[in-house]
């Protein structure tokens, strides 16, 4: 299977995940969006040595992944190209902060190692929360929630069309690559002499497809807003979910839950 076909399959799998049916999928997209942003802000706000607080925040995505029926390994597999960049954020901290901070038996752990682990954990948890939002919410519904938060229509439309256009672009690359290799069997890649015409044809074909996509959106009622993808009306139940979720996140952030549980276990 070629790289373009693999990319198309993974885009289709994201749509399939978002079309699932679980308690998390059925939540109104607005609370999910607000709580995800709040979760990321709270995770990032921890101090560089506060690893116990980060461990407590891990409980939230683990629970929600179980409720949504999405394996955590699916998240890590989909983000396999981004995770190395996240893990490399604090890789040099141990070289700059060598002062001992913790001691496990005879082993002393420097502050640089602790801060490196904390930074990596912050990045991983933020990615897990973002992926869960995308995997349980259709993009149209998510864009509709952004408009309800009064995000400018231009930015929301740009987000939606960029996502759709990437799919069209990838599909056209797969079709044109297959046609090229049928005419040049046994050749690896596309010869440099054909790059100009290949890219030109790709641009023209994708522009035509994008125009058809935009026209179909207009026929379905798109005019800068998303009436065809409007989620159910925001109810009292959705408000309670939002308030309860925010309270739980703030509790995990400002109450040392991990330390309290650790002290209870020691007793």
Secondary structure as the mmCIF struct_conf table of DSSP 4:
data_model
#
loop_
_struct_conf.conf_type_id
_struct_conf.id
_struct_conf.beg_label_comp_id
_struct_conf.beg_label_asym_id
_struct_conf.beg_label_seq_id
_struct_conf.end_label_comp_id
_struct_conf.end_label_asym_id
_struct_conf.end_label_seq_id
HELX_RH_AL_P HELX_RH_AL_P1 UNK A 3 UNK A 18
TURN_TY1_P TURN_TY1_P1 UNK A 19 UNK A 19
BEND BEND1 UNK A 22 UNK A 22
TURN_TY1_P TURN_TY1_P2 UNK A 23 UNK A 26
BEND BEND2 UNK A 27 UNK A 27
HELX_RH_AL_P HELX_RH_AL_P2 UNK A 29 UNK A 44
TURN_TY1_P TURN_TY1_P3 UNK A 45 UNK A 45
BEND BEND3 UNK A 46 UNK A 46
TURN_TY1_P TURN_TY1_P4 UNK A 48 UNK A 49
HELX_RH_AL_P HELX_RH_AL_P3 UNK A 51 UNK A 68
TURN_TY1_P TURN_TY1_P5 UNK A 69 UNK A 69
HELX_RH_AL_P HELX_RH_AL_P4 UNK A 72 UNK A 78
TURN_TY1_P TURN_TY1_P6 UNK A 79 UNK A 79
HELX_RH_AL_P HELX_RH_AL_P5 UNK A 80 UNK A 87
TURN_TY1_P TURN_TY1_P7 UNK A 88 UNK A 92
HELX_RH_AL_P HELX_RH_AL_P6 UNK A 93 UNK A 96
BEND BEND4 UNK A 99 UNK A 99
STRN STRN1 UNK A 100 UNK A 104
TURN_TY1_P TURN_TY1_P8 UNK A 105 UNK A 106
STRN STRN2 UNK A 107 UNK A 110
HELX_RH_AL_P HELX_RH_AL_P7 UNK A 111 UNK A 136
BEND BEND5 UNK A 137 UNK A 137
HELX_RH_AL_P HELX_RH_AL_P8 UNK A 139 UNK A 148
TURN_TY1_P TURN_TY1_P9 UNK A 149 UNK A 150
HELX_RH_AL_P HELX_RH_AL_P9 UNK A 153 UNK A 183
BEND BEND6 UNK A 184 UNK A 184
TURN_TY1_P TURN_TY1_P10 UNK A 185 UNK A 186
BEND BEND7 UNK A 189 UNK A 189
HELX_RH_3T_P HELX_RH_3T_P1 UNK A 192 UNK A 194
HELX_RH_AL_P HELX_RH_AL_P10 UNK A 195 UNK A 219
TURN_TY1_P TURN_TY1_P11 UNK A 220 UNK A 221
BEND BEND8 UNK A 223 UNK A 225
HELX_RH_3T_P HELX_RH_3T_P2 UNK A 227 UNK A 229
HELX_LH_PP_P HELX_LH_PP_P1 UNK A 230 UNK A 231
BEND BEND9 UNK A 232 UNK A 232
HELX_LH_PP_P HELX_LH_PP_P2 UNK A 233 UNK A 234
HELX_RH_AL_P HELX_RH_AL_P11 UNK A 236 UNK A 254
BEND BEND10 UNK A 255 UNK A 255
HELX_RH_AL_P HELX_RH_AL_P12 UNK A 257 UNK A 266
#
